[in-house]
Amino acid sequence: MTSTKAHEDIIASLEAISHASFDGNEVERLRVRAAARRLLARVESPYERAWGFCFEHPVVFAALQTCVELGLWTTWTASGGGEKSIHALVNLTTKAGTLEPNLLLRLFRLLAAFNVVEETGENTFKPTAFSHAIGDESTQVRASLEAANNQYIMAGHNLPKYLAKIGYKEPTATEVNNYSDSDPDGLNFFARLQTTPKFYEDFTGHMEAWTAWKTPWTKIYDPSKLLNGARVDNNSPLVVDVGGNTGIDISHVARAQPDLPSGALVLQDLPEIISKVKVDDRVTAMAHDFWQPQPVKGSRAYFMHAVLHDWPDDKATLLLQNTRAAMTRGYSKLFVYDIVLPPTGASISQTTMDVNMMSLLSASERTKSQWEKLLRGAGFRIVNFWPDPQEYEMLIEAEIA
């Protein structure tokens, strides 16, 4: 039997590990994060795991969202953070005249127990890196939490009922599906975004944060390779980022290749996104609906990051064919940066995304063989799968078959 002293040593070793322990090495940090989750699953009893899913998660999220709606995270961060009494925290909210201190105290005790804030004394708390980030709009953490509150949680809660309703078939319908079944007006996911500006803003922020968390694709594939034999004079395009949101991915190329001329890089998304983007002067921001023919012809590369996973195969094939029609055989390349599910041992992040795609969009993440089938059916030949060192996504390089 392990001694109490040995247990104390284990606890001390675990307590010494933090985000800063990895000195920026994301690959090792994510390996330890996965191991820590496996450790918790082994240490907890079955009932403790059930308790967490059924009793802890709902109220922690409720407490987080209540404090978002009170404006507390924003004002606390803007004031410089620091240790505050519960009465001082009440005064930082938008409801300082009506919010009862004991109500906020009860929420904060819960959040302290879950390490969202730190309890430093009786009725006294200070922010953690996480709670500070909620109040810092540049992190998009607040937007991500609200996107869940707006849409993801509701759809996930509805999924068991919807799967029973369709006879436990794999969902593939994009218009009438689980999300529309849970929406009060019967709208699908993207229709709800387009009719509700607040939802659209939060979702866009969540996508920015998610993209920034991942390995830049230019760390996986050297974009200078695209310059070999490329035509980049006379405003000829080098890379077109299809459905590129606010331009994080195309900006990676601009930074990696600072000598590219104007017109070499193109960012495409819907008008409501493009009207708000702020990108390098060398990037042409273009409003484009990718269900329509691709207007930029003969680019050296067409890039799609987490676009095709939003759509079942029939829709994804149409999108690919629109892109293929604009490509030049033997010159143009297609790059798809997306999750490639491994045969076994898919991670929490990969599987969570897969079932969320089912819940929200009747879509899915794909295995290597499923990607090969999809791209082959759209007239492409896969040249290579370039692995992400974080083991989350892969960069699929393809060309016209």
N, C-alpha and C positions, 0 to 999 in steps of 0.2 A: 504493500500500500504506500502511495506517495505521502510523504510527510507534510505537515503544515508549513514547515520552512520552505519546502520545495514549491508548494502552492504559492506562498508569498513571493518567492523569486519569479515564478511565472507571471504573476499579476504585475509585479514591478517591471518586468521586461515588456509586457504588453502596454502598460501605462507610459512607457518611455517612447513609444512609436507614435509619430505624428506625420502629417502631410510634409512637413519640412524635413523629415528624416531621410527623404529620398533625393534631396538635392536636385530636383527637377527631372529625375529619371522616371518618366511616366510608365514605362513598361514594367519596371520592378514594383512601383507603387501599386499598379493595378493587379499584379500577381499577389501581392500581400493582401490587398483588399479582398480578392476572391478567396484567399485562404482564410481570412478573418470571418468571412460569411460562412464558409464551410465549418469553421470552428464553432461558431454560434449554433449552427444547425445540429452539431454533434453534442454540444454541451446542454442545450435545452431539452427538456422533456417534451413528449408529444403534446401534452396539454399546454405547456408554456408557448409552444409554437402556435397552437390554435388560438390561445389568448391574444397573442400579438396580432394575428390577422383579423380576428373578429372584434377585439375590444380596444386595442391600443391605436392601430392605424387610423380608424375613423375620427377619434377625438383629437389626436395630435394634429391631423390635417385641419380639423375644425378650428382649433386654437390658432394655428398659423394663419388661416384665412381671416379669422376675426381680427387679428392684429394687422393684417394687410388692409382690411376695410376701415380700420380705425386710423390708418396712416401712421401707425406707431413705428414700424421698421424704418420708414423713410425719414421721419423727423429725428429718430434716435441716431441714425447714421449721420444725418446732416449736421447734428449738434456735436459730432465728434465721438459719439459712443460714450464709453465710460460707465462707471458704476452709478446706478440710480436707485433711489427708493421707489417703492411701488407708487407712492403719491406723486413723485416726480415723473414717473412714466405715464401716469394718468394725464398729467398736464401736457404731455407731448402728443396726446391723441387729439383727433378732431372732435371728440365728444367729452372734453374735459369737464364740462359743466354737468353732465348727466351720467357719465360712466362711474359706476360704483367701484371704489378701489378693491374691495374684496372679490369682485367678479374677475378683475384683471389678475389679482393675486392667485386665484385658483387656476387660471389658465397658465400663468407663469410658473407655478409649481410643477405643473405637468411638463411644460416645455423645458424646464431645468432638468427634470428627471430624464428627459430624452436628449440632453446635451444641446438643445437649440439655444438656450441661454445658460449662463452660469450663476448659480445662487451663491452669493458671497457673504450673506448674513441674513438675519431675520428680516423678511420683507425687502430684501435688497438684491439686486441682480446686475450683471454686466453682460455685454454681448459676446458671443463667440464669433469666429470667422464666418460661420454660416449665417447667423442672424444679421451681422453687419452687412453681408453680401445681399440679403433680401432688400435692404434699404438703399443699396447702391445700384441705381438703374443701369449702369454700364455692364453689370454682370448678367442681367436678364434673368436672375433667379426669381425675382418677384413675378415677372411675366410667365415664367415656366410654371410656378405654383398656381397662378390664376388660370392658365390654360387648362390645367388639370381640373380645377374647380368648375370652369366653364363647360368643358366637353368630355374629357377623358373618363372621369369618374362615373358620370352619368351613363355613358355608353358601356363601360365595363360592367356596371351593375345590371344593365339590361341584357347582357350577352347570354346568360344561361336561358332566359325566357325565349330569346330570339332563336337560339339554336334548337330548342325544343319545337318551336313554331315551324321551322323549316325542315323538321325531321332529321336533325343532326347531320345535314349535308354540309360540306365545306362552303362557306359563303363566297359568292362571286359577283353578286349584283351590286352595281355602283350607285344606282339611283335610289332604289327602295331596298334598304338593308338594315343592319342592326342599328346604325346611328340614326337613320330616319325613323326607325321604330321607337327610339327613345326621345327624339326631338319633339318638343311640344307642338310644333307646326308641321311635322313630317318632313323637314328638310334634311338633305344629306349633309355630310360633314363640310364640304367645300361651299355648298349653298348657304349654310349657316354662317360660315366665315364671311362670305360676300355680303350678307344682309345685316351683319352685326359688327360694326367697326371695332368695338372693344375686344371682341373675340379675335378678330383678325390681327389686331395689334399685339395681343398677348401671344397668339400662336406664332407670329413672325418673330417675336422676341425669343420664344422658346427655341425655334429653329436656329436662330443666330447663336444662342448659347450652346446648343447641341453640336452645331458645326464647329464652333470654336474649340469645343472639348476634344474633338477628334484629331487624328494625325493629319496635317496638311498633305494633300495628295502630291504636292511637289517634293515631299520628303520620301515618297514611295517611288515616284517616276521622275527622273531628271528632265524638266521641260526643255532644256537646251537640245535634247535629242530631236525635238520637233523642228528645230531650225535647220537641220541637215536636209538640204534640197528644198527648203520651204521658200515660198514666194511671199515676202512681207513688204514689198514696195508697193506704191500706188494704192495704199489703203487695203491691201489684200489681208484677209483675216488669218490669224494663226490659231486662235482658240475661241470657240463659241461656247459659253456656259449656258446651257439650256435649262430653264427653270432654276436659275442660280440665286434666287431670293435677293438679299441685299449685297451680294458680291464678295463674300469672304473668300470663296474658292478662286475666283478670277483675280482677286487681289494678291493671292499667293503667287500666281504666275507673274504679275507685274513686279512684285518684289524680287522674285528669283531672276527675272530678265529685265533689268532696268533700262536697257538700250533699245527695247522694242519701240517702233514708231507708232504714232497715233493711228488708230484703226485696226491694229493687230489683234486687239482683245475686245470681245463683245459679250456683254451680260444681257441675258433675256429673262424676262418674267412678265407677269401681268401688269397692266398700267398702274394699278394702285400701289404696287411695290416699287416699280421703276420711278414713279414720281417722287419717292422719298429717299432714293439711294444716294450715297455719297461715296464715289469711287475715284480712283486715279484718273487724271486727265486723259491717259492713254486708253482707258476703257470706255467703249461706246455702250451706253445704257439704252437698251431697245425694248419697247413694249412688244410682246409677242405671245400669242396663244399657241402652245405647242400642239394643239389638235389641228391647227392649220398648217399648210405647207411651210417648210423652213425657208425664210426669205434670204438668208445668208448662204450663198452658194460657194462651194469649192474651198471651204476652210481646211486648214491642215488638220485640225482636231475639233471634234464636237464632244463636249464634256457634260455628263449628267451625274449629279451627286444626290443620292437618296430621292430620286425622282421616280424611277421605275418601280420601286417597292410600294409606291402608293396605288398601284393599279394591277388588277388581275391580267392574265396573259393576253386576252383579246385587245384590251385597251393599250397595254404596253407594246404590243406588236404594231398597232397603228402609229403610236408615237415614234417607234424605231423606224418604221417605213417612211414617215415624214422626214426624218433625219437622213436616212439613207438616200432618198431622192435628191438631196442637196449635195451629197458627197461626190468627190471625184475618185473613181476607181484607181487604185494603185498609188494614190497620193493622200487622200483623207483617212483619218483614223477616228474611231469612236472610243471614248473612255467612259466606262460606267463605274462609279465609285459607290459601292453598296455592300450590304451584308451578304456574305456567302456562307450559309450555314454548314458547319462541318458534319460529317456522317454521324459522329457521336460527340458528346461533351459540349454542346452549344452552351454559351455563357448566359448568365442572368440577363445581361444587356441585350444580347441577340434574341433570346426567346421572349423577353418582355416586348421588344419591338415587334416581333412576329405576331404575337397575339393581339397587340394593340392595333396593328394593321388590319387584322381580321375584324376587330371590334369597331373600328372607326371607318374603314374604307372597303371592306370585303377584299382586301389585298393580302400579301404575304411576303415574308422574306424567302429567298430561294437557295437551294443547294447548288453545288457546282453543276450537277447534271441538269437541273432545272434551268439554270442560266444558259447552258449550252443549247438546250432545246429551244428556249425562247429566242436567242439571238440567231440560231441557225434558221428558225422558221421565219424570221424577219429579213433573211438574206445576208447575214453576217457570218464571218469566220473568226473565232476567238484566237488571238495571237498569243496571249499570255494572261495569267492571273498573277498580279503583283500583290503580295501579302502586306497587310498593315502590321507593323511591329506590336501594336496594341492588341492584335488579334480580334479586332471588332469587325472591320470591313475588309474588302479587297478591291483593288483597282483592276478592272477587266479591260484589257486592250483588245480591240477588234477592228476588222476592216471588211470591206465589201467582199462577199464570197466570190 
